[in-house]
Amino acid sequence: MQESTTVPAAFTEDAAYAAGCAWVDGAYLPIADARIPITDTGFTRSDCTYDVVAVWHGRFFRLDAHLARFERSWQALRLSPPLDRDGMAAVLHECVRRSGLRDAYVEMVVTRGSPPPGVRDPRRFANRFYAFAIPYVWIATPEVQARGLHLAIARDVVRIPPQAVDPRVKNFHWADLTRGLFEAYEREAETVVLLNAAGEVTEGPGFNLFAWCDDVLWTPAAGVLEGITRDTVLALAAEHGLATRVAAFDAALLARADEIFLTSTAGGIMPVSRLDGRPVGDGRPGEITRALSDNYWRAHDEPRWSTPVQY
Ligand SMILES: Cc1ncc(COP(=O)(O)O)c(C=O)c1O
């Protein structure tokens, strides 16, 4: 009886990791079992940085670009992860391999770590590296993308100034973005974009923003994360002869834009069909957005943009 119910080891391992796999303290764990120490200042002080890379059709999309941005982020915060870039890449491959996922959301985090007893000086903490792979995450599902997102421009909250928290360092200081999200829900929108104190458009919870206006593709130059998806869109737009402008602009430009879309590793190029309750263009995802999105997803299968996971 006992024997007949024994599950082969390989099967139990796969099943345990199917919902995702994490790397914590030098060991791989099923995502449900992954824990961080409660005194890690990544948790208690948001003293950390992170990055997220996608796996699509079994291939990492722009892994090198993500690892390079991650490195710029942890260097800016004076963190010293215990692994080098190749070591991190190997952990990311192994997290995806163990999960068996073909489409995955793969996150890496470096935290300052826990204070040794009685120590307040963050230079003396041992920094930690965490990573995990889980099923691909959509800020807007393909169904929502097909009709376009309903976006609000926040009125009650502004983006935290770059002089306080540098948005180019990918961070979890999301109090402004989350406040904005609740404001959007109250106004029956699905997500939000924040302005800075000067009234210029910045970004939203987990995404950059683009507007197609006067036959030019606009995206804010500063005060935003330099998104890898944003960078990919700028490259694809240039290849297709679209005029682009990386510059400051205000909400008035958004209000008269023919098309608006949001960009993120978690969801790709997401059309906006309503802005503050009014239709954008004809109220449906526009042609420029659709063409860029098709090219974006096609790029995920192309060797110049993507590398196979070592399953
Ligand atoms: C605040 C913010 N802006 C923009 C982005 C988009 O960046 P990427 O395209 O690299 O995913 C993110 C992604 O998480 C983000 O958190």
The ligand as an ORCA input file, in Angstrom:
! r2SCAN-3c Opt
* xyz 0 1
  C       7.772     52.685    -11.297
  C       8.019     51.868    -12.531
  N       8.150     52.478    -13.721
  C       8.358     51.788    -14.856
  C       8.436     50.405    -14.846
  C       8.641     49.661    -16.150
  O       9.961     49.150    -16.231
  P      10.337     47.915    -17.146
  O       9.868     48.222    -18.516
  O      11.809     47.806    -17.047
  O       9.609     46.726    -16.580
  C       8.340     49.725    -13.630
  C       8.449     48.267    -13.591
  O       8.277     47.641    -12.557
  C       8.132     50.467    -12.448
  O       8.022     49.855    -11.254
*
